[in-house]
Amino acid sequence: IYEPPHVSPRIRAQDAVLLACHQPLNDLEEKDYIEIIIKHEAHDDIRRRLDQYGVFDKQLFPDLEGITKWLKYRVFEIKGPI
């Protein structure tokens, strides 16, 4: 596992780690991954739950764009406290 230097606030906030595979050029077989499809109708509920657990734009993207997305969500979409 390689932990890259934190060259941007986004990488630092997301605690990024790069995983190098044993044979990265080999094609993946179906048994090697899981595809999860999330229905559009579940989007709001998932976003609300993530927010409750402290996972939101302001935390993941600690720059002006992330803060403004978080404020927009809190003020206009859920009308919650800031």
Secondary structure, DSSP 8 states (H G I E B T S, - for coil): -B-----SHHHHHHT--B---SSTTS---GGG-------GGGHHHHHHHHHHTT-SHHHHS-SHHHHHHHHHIIIIIS----
